[in-house]
């Protein structure tokens, strides 16, 4: 009887090991994930830009998408040469909504008919899909691991607050970065302090 009791106790102890935290680092295993969605519309060009009826369609489409900060608009002509007049009309419609047009368009399915352009709106959304995670407990935490939910609150809040989710993917370049700016500050300091 004692052997049976010991085996049951040992098996229950081993069953509890499966719920122990495995992450012994200070990093969270739950990281924000950025998903991109492309919306596309094909518009006819009349040789002087976008045809009048399609300009109306474009504006209504932009309004329906509720364009905002972080949305990226791009133009694909299909032939690789572009249509400067049609691009001008798209840029004007985008500027009214405070959104700039990107240089390169993402690949989209389907063929663009000759004389048409495709306007693509790329929208990104950040989330932490694996949170909350209550799969582990701290009972019998012999490895001093972090709880499975560790980092969920911080990373979910970061994903919710970031203005442009693309910044989580590649960051943002400082286009005004000047390698001489630090040198100028040091020279100004030396001039002011007498070179010491």
C-alpha positions in Angstrom: 0.0 0.0 0.0 2.9 2.4 0.8 4.4 1.7 -2.7 1.2 2.6 -4.4 0.8 5.8 -2.4 4.4 6.8 -3.1 3.9 6.2 -6.9 0.7 8.2 -6.9 2.5 11.1 -5.1 5.5 10.9 -7.4 3.3 10.9 -10.5 1.3 13.9 -9.2 4.6 15.7 -8.6 5.7 15.0 -12.1 2.4 16.1 -13.6 2.8 19.5 -11.8 6.2 20.0 -13.6 4.4 20.5 -16.9 2.9 23.8 -15.6 6.1 25.2 -14.3 7.5 28.4 -16.0 10.1 27.6 -18.6 11.3 31.1 -19.4 14.2 31.8 -17.1 15.4 34.9 -18.9 14.1 38.5 -18.2 12.8 38.7 -21.8 9.2 38.1 -22.6 8.3 35.4 -25.1 5.3 37.4 -26.1 6.3 40.1 -28.7 4.1 42.4 -30.8 3.3 41.1 -34.2 2.6 43.5 -37.1 0.1 42.5 -39.8 -0.3 44.3 -43.1 -3.4 44.5 -45.2 -3.4 45.8 -48.7 -6.5 47.4 -50.2 -6.4 48.2 -54.0 -8.6 50.0 -56.5 -8.0 50.2 -60.3 -8.7 53.6 -61.9 -9.0 54.7 -65.5 -6.7 57.4 -66.9 -8.0 59.8 -69.6 -4.5 60.9 -70.6 -4.7 64.1 -68.5 -4.9 62.3 -65.2 -7.6 60.2 -63.6 -11.0 60.3 -65.4 -13.5 62.5 -63.6 -15.8 59.6 -62.6 -12.9 57.7 -61.2 -11.7 60.7 -59.2 -15.0 60.6 -57.4 -14.6 56.8 -56.9 -11.1 57.4 -55.4 -12.3 60.1 -53.0 -15.3 57.9 -51.8 -12.9 55.0 -51.4 -10.5 57.0 -49.4 -13.4 58.2 -47.2 -14.7 54.7 -46.7 -11.2 53.5 -45.6 -11.0 56.4 -43.2 -7.4 57.1 -44.1 -5.1 58.2 -41.2 -1.7 58.3 -39.8 0.3 55.2 -40.5 -1.6 54.3 -43.7 0.6 54.1 -46.8 -0.6 54.9 -50.3 1.2 53.8 -53.4 0.6 53.8 -57.1 1.2 51.0 -59.5 0.8 51.6 -63.3 1.6 48.0 -64.2 4.0 48.9 -67.0 6.8 50.2 -64.7 6.8 53.6 -66.4 4.0 55.3 -64.4 1.5 58.0 -65.3 2.6 61.3 -63.9 -0.8 63.0 -64.4 -2.7 60.3 -62.7 -0.1 60.1 -59.9 -0.6 63.9 -59.4 -4.3 63.4 -58.9 -3.8 60.6 -56.4 -1.3 62.7 -54.5 -3.7 65.6 -54.4 -6.5 63.4 -53.0 -4.1 61.9 -50.4 -2.8 65.3 -49.4 -6.3 66.4 -48.5 -6.4 63.6 -45.9 -2.9 64.3 -44.6 -1.3 61.1 -46.1 1.7 61.0 -48.3 2.2 58.7 -51.3 5.0 56.2 -51.1 7.5 55.6 -53.9 7.1 51.8 -54.3 3.9 49.8 -54.5 3.6 46.3 -53.0 2.8 43.4 -55.2 -0.9 42.8 -55.6 -2.8 40.0 -57.4 -4.3 40.5 -60.8 -3.2 42.3 -64.0 -3.6 46.1 -64.4 -5.5 46.9 -67.6 -3.7 49.1 -70.1 -4.4 52.8 -69.5 -5.3 52.1 -65.8 -3.5 52.6 -62.6 -3.8 50.8 -59.3 -3.9 52.7 -56.1 -2.9 50.6 -53.1 -3.5 51.5 -49.4 -1.4 49.5 -47.0 -2.6 49.4 -43.4 -0.6 47.9 -40.6 -1.9 46.7 -37.2 0.1 45.6 -34.2 -1.1 43.1 -31.6 0.2 40.4 -29.3 -1.9 37.4 -30.3 -0.6 35.0 -27.6 -1.7 37.2 -24.7 -3.0 36.7 -22.1 -1.3 33.4 -21.3 -2.2 31.8 -18.0 -0.8 28.4 -18.9 1.7 28.2 -16.1 1.6 28.6 -12.3 4.3 29.6 -9.8 3.6 26.6 -7.5 6.8 24.5 -7.4 8.7 27.0 -9.5 12.1 25.3 -9.0 13.7 26.9 -12.1 12.9 30.5 -11.0 11.2 31.1 -14.3 9.0 33.9 -15.3 5.2 33.4 -15.4 3.9 32.5 -18.9 2.0 35.9 -18.9 5.2 37.8 -18.2 5.5 40.8 -20.6 1.9 40.6 -21.9 0.7 43.9 -20.4 3.8 45.9 -21.5 3.9 44.6 -25.0 0.1 44.7 -25.5 0.1 48.3 -24.4 3.1 49.1 -26.7 1.2 47.5 -29.6 -1.9 49.6 -28.8 -0.1 52.9 -28.3 2.4 53.0 -31.2 1.2 55.5 -33.7 2.7 53.7 -36.7 3.0 49.9 -36.3 5.6 49.8 -39.1 8.0 51.5 -36.6 8.0 48.2 -34.7 9.3 46.4 -37.8 12.1 48.6 -39.1 12.2 51.7 -37.0 12.5 55.1 -38.6 15.3 56.8 -40.4 16.4 60.2 -39.4 16.6 61.9 -42.8 18.2 65.0 -41.2 21.1 63.0 -39.7 24.4 64.9 -40.3 27.7 63.4 -39.4 29.1 66.8 -38.8 26.5 67.9 -36.3 28.4 66.4 -33.3 31.6 67.8 -34.6 30.1 71.3 -34.8 28.8 71.0 -31.2 32.3 70.0 -29.9 33.9 72.8 -31.8 31.5 75.3 -30.4 32.2 74.0 -26.9 35.9 74.2 -27.4 35.7 77.8 -28.7 33.5 78.9 -25.8 35.7 77.2 -23.2 39.0 78.2 -24.7 40.0 74.8 -26.1 40.2 73.0 -22.7 
